[in-house]
């Protein structure tokens, strides 16, 4: 991150998408935030709490992230792979976010299954909270997590966006998803 006299410089750009405008916040070497305009105030509050002395400057397509977001919406689902992310989460949140990045486009998992992947099978709610605190939508694909009952559950951008993203990626309809029931489901 660029720092001058203790001030952290972050680059901001807006990206138009079929689902509305997304805002990018980037450091010189990593993506710090990506979210829909509906969550912009939450995103900026989080950025300012992470970087108390931050300067947000406009820069077109910082690090090529806007180009990669456009490619994703054009159908290149691998366009967001490998983007360095600096989400500023706790160790547990980072673990959950890393597991989310391993979910391939066109597939879904449940919060319970995700809790098992991160080796905290009883922490389904904590996994859900970490999912909700994801600062980098699409790149960390929290939209690929559905409820154990096969239905879509919360998404900061709105359930309609989550449904659109899953359909865009060719995921089976969440309510039609077949799975075996785990004890306690």
C-alpha positions, 0 to 999 in steps of 0.5 A: 500500500502506498503510504505518505506521512502515515497515510494509506493510499487506496484506489477507488473505481466503479464498475458497471455490471448487469446487476448494478454498479460495483465499487472497487477499493484497491491497494497497489498490490491487492484488492481490499474491497469489492461490493455493490453500491447498496453496501457501499457505506458498510464497505467504506466504514470497514475500510476506514476502520482498517485504515484510520488514515486513508486517502481514497483516490479515483483511479481507472481500473486499478491493477486491472481489477475492473477489466477482470470483473467485466470479463467475469460478467462476460462469461469468463468465470476464471477471470477473478481467480488469482487476484490477491486479496487483502480483506483484513479479516480475523484468522477464522474469517480468512480461513472461511474466505480461502475455502470460499475461493475453492468453490468452483463456478457453477457449483454451490455448497451449504453453510454446514458443508463449508463449516466442515471444510474449515474443520469447525463442523459445529460453527455453522453460524460463525461460518455464516457470519464470516461469509456475511463479512466478506469484503470482496464479493465475486472474487470471494464467491460467497454467493455460492453458499446456500442453506442446508434446506437448498434455498438461497439465504442472505446476500448483502447485494440482495437475494435476487443478485445471488440468484442471478449470479448462480444462474449466470455461472450455470449452477443448478437451481438451489431448490433443486439441489440434491444432497444427503441430510447430515445429522442435525440438519 
